[in-house]
Amino acid sequence: MHSLYHLIHKLETEVEKDYDLSVMASKMKLKYEKYWVDVDKMKKLLYISTIMDSRYKLGFVDYALKRVYPEDGKGGCMSEDVKKATFALFAHYEQLWKSKKSENSSTSLAPIVEECDVDEIDVIVEYIKHREKIVGAVNKSELEKYLREKDEPMVLKFHVLGWWKVNNLRFPALSLMAKDVLAVHISVVTSEYAFSACGRILDDFISSLTPKIVEALICRSDWIHGDSTPPSAEEDP
């Protein structure tokens, strides 16, 4: 979507080079802005799916939004909304995973406690505090740890779901979220088109057709496309 916006903007400004293409790009830009400019109407799930790609994560989403919408800090606001939506969605999946984990673990083993020297305990406590200062990852959520890790190399052939399958043990709750988010279709045009055959037959110019004729046209089209053998004129009508 980021590349598409810049391509449309480029074609729109090249009026002298190709006027017709520039006019077409202007109309495409209006359609783009209808769905993607308004912060309240933006499809956050598309950006969340990009965050679930370990090559891009939140850094690329933030960069792309600020570059596409630089005016009045709109890109920064959109990026912050996407971040909040991502953490809110993860909180939901984290609760699902915890409930699933509690159901699977019917019995728990009691920890083995052994006596040790007091000085040894003090050293361990001091080490834990030292580790917390250095690592800074103690008590952080899976999502925070995932975002802090180094991004994967920018390669074209990258199996996103395969990556989450390999890292399922490290990010059990986040992997559940990633598998659901990445399974969502980017567009519903294909599915809607499959159920809009009537709209392609009954347009504004032939809207006077009766329901019976429309049904006959749809059935005829379905029979023709469904039968691999060509129709014979000798068949009984």
Residue, then its C-alpha position, 0 to 999 in steps of 0.5 A: m500500500h505504501s508503494l502503491y500510494h507513491l506510484i499513484h502520486k508520481l503518475e498524478t504529477e506527470v501531467e505533461k508526460d501523459y495527461d490521460l494517465s495523470v487523470m486516471a491516477s487522480k481518480m485512483k488517488l480519490k479511491y485510495e484516500k476514501y479507504w486509507v486516509d481517514v484515521d478512524k476508518m483505516k484498516k489496522l489489521l493490514y498493518i498488524s499483519t505487517i508487524m507480524d512479519s519479522r522482516y518489518k515489524l513496527g519499525f517499518v510500519d511507523y516509517a511507511l506511515k510517516r512517509v505517506y502522511p507527513e502533514d500535521g503529524k498524521g502519520g505518527c498518530m496513525s502509527e500510534d493507533v496501530k501500536k495500541a491496536t496491536f498490543a490490545l489484540f495481543a492482550h486478548y490472545e495472551q489471555l486465551w493462551k493462559s486459559k488454554k495452558s491452565e486447562n492442559s496443566s491439570t497437575s503441577l509439580a512442587p519446586i524442590v527447596e534445598e537449604c543453602d548458605v545465606d551469603e549465597i542467597d544474597v549473591i543470587v539476589e544481587y545477580i538478578k538485580h544486575r541482570e535486570k539492569i543489563v538485559g531489561a527484558v525481565n517481565k516483558s511480554e512476548l510482543e515486547k520481546y519480539l519487537r526488541e529482537k533484531d529483524e530478519p534479513m530483507v529477502l523476497k522468499f520468506h515463509v512468514l508462517g514457517w518462521w512462527k512455526v519454528n519460533n512457536l515455543r519462544f512466543p506461544a501466545l504471539s504465534l497464535m495471534a500471528k497465525d490468525v492475523l496472517a490467515v485473513h484475506i487482504s481483500v474481499v473482492t474475489s468472494e463478493y464477485a463470486f456472489s454478484a453474478c446478478g449485478r453483472i447481468l442486471d445493469d442500469f441498461i437492462s433493469s427492466l428484465t423480469p426476475k424469471i428472465v434474470e434467473a434463466l440467464i444466470c442458470r444458462s451461464d452457469w450451465i455453459h461454464g460448468d459443462s466442458t463439452p460444447p452445446s449441441a444444436e441437435e439436443d432437445p430444447 
